[in-house]
Amino acid sequence: MGTKFPPPAGAGNYAGSEARTGGWKADWRTIDGYRDEYARTSPAGSFKANRYGIHDLGGNVWEWCQDWFNAKEEGRVLRGASWNYDDPGALLSSARSSGRPEARVTLIGFRCVLMSELSR
């Protein structure tokens, strides 16, 4: 996982053919040959963890980050892309996009992090 495109089956909630169902955007581009069971967002932990033990990092929803996207503080960093993206470069955790902090969009979410005693 993480180096193949299209992603292997069950790798994450990416833009598979199921994203076109249910009257949703039929003209959205999808990843040829990829399908998962979720037309939109999936519950946390629905897919295998990556080699670092992190679940659902690529696809599903863009994740808000605390840092500003640029020096002008015009938007916060978003990472990971969402279930409607077919661009391999956007589906990497290293890919950055931005969003205005007041935005309320179903394609954007956040990740709760619990610090372990070892990391303190």
C-alpha positions in Angstrom: 0.0 0.0 0.0 1.1 3.5 -0.6 3.2 3.0 -3.7 0.9 1.5 -6.2 -1.6 3.1 -8.5 -4.3 2.2 -8.9 -4.3 1.3 -5.2 -4.9 -2.4 -4.4 -8.4 -3.4 -3.5 -9.3 -2.5 0.1 -6.4 0.1 0.4 -8.7 3.0 1.3 -11.8 5.0 0.5 -10.7 6.4 -2.9 -12.7 7.5 -6.0 -13.9 4.1 -7.1 -16.8 3.5 -9.5 -19.2 3.4 -6.5 -18.7 7.1 -6.1 -20.9 7.6 -9.2 -24.0 5.8 -7.6 -27.0 7.2 -5.8 -27.5 10.3 -8.1 -24.2 11.7 -7.1 -21.9 13.5 -9.5 -21.9 11.1 -12.5 -19.3 13.2 -14.3 -16.7 12.9 -11.6 -13.6 11.1 -12.7 -12.9 7.9 -10.8 -9.9 5.5 -10.6 -10.2 2.9 -13.3 -10.3 -0.6 -11.8 -10.8 0.6 -8.2 -13.8 0.0 -6.1 -14.6 0.0 -2.4 -18.0 -0.4 -0.7 -18.4 3.3 0.2 -19.9 5.8 -2.2 -18.9 8.7 0.1 -17.2 8.8 3.5 -16.4 5.6 5.4 -16.3 4.9 9.1 -12.9 5.4 10.8 -10.9 2.2 10.8 -12.7 0.6 7.8 -9.4 -0.1 6.0 -6.0 -1.7 7.0 -3.5 0.4 8.8 -0.4 1.5 6.9 3.1 0.5 7.9 3.1 3.1 10.6 -0.2 1.8 12.1 -2.3 4.7 10.9 -5.7 4.0 9.4 -7.5 5.8 6.6 -4.8 8.4 5.8 -5.4 8.6 2.0 -8.8 9.2 0.7 -12.0 9.3 2.8 -11.8 13.1 3.7 -9.2 15.8 3.5 -7.9 16.3 7.0 -7.5 19.7 8.6 -4.1 20.5 9.9 -3.2 23.2 12.4 -0.6 25.0 10.3 -1.3 27.8 7.9 -0.9 27.0 4.2 1.2 30.1 3.5 2.7 33.1 5.2 -0.3 35.2 4.4 -2.4 32.9 6.6 -5.0 32.6 3.8 -6.0 29.0 4.6 -5.2 26.0 6.8 -3.4 23.0 5.4 -5.5 20.1 4.2 -3.9 16.6 3.7 -4.8 13.2 2.3 -7.4 14.2 -0.4 -10.9 12.7 -0.2 -13.1 10.0 -1.6 -13.9 11.9 -4.8 -10.2 12.4 -6.0 -8.6 10.4 -8.7 -5.3 12.2 -8.8 -2.4 9.9 -7.5 -0.4 12.9 -6.3 -3.3 14.3 -4.2 -3.9 10.9 -2.5 -0.5 11.1 -0.7 -0.3 12.2 3.0 2.6 14.5 1.8 0.2 16.3 -0.6 -1.0 19.7 0.6 -4.0 21.7 -0.2 -5.7 24.5 1.6 -9.1 25.5 3.0 -10.5 28.4 4.8 -11.0 27.6 8.5 -14.7 28.6 8.4 -15.4 26.2 5.6 -18.0 23.5 6.2 -17.7 20.8 3.5 -18.5 17.1 3.6 -15.1 16.4 1.9 -13.1 17.8 4.9 -12.7 16.3 8.3 -10.2 16.0 11.2 -8.3 13.4 13.0 -8.2 13.0 16.8 -4.8 12.3 18.2 -4.0 10.9 21.6 -0.5 11.3 22.8 1.1 8.2 24.3 3.1 8.4 27.5 6.2 7.4 25.5 6.0 10.5 23.3 5.7 13.0 26.1 
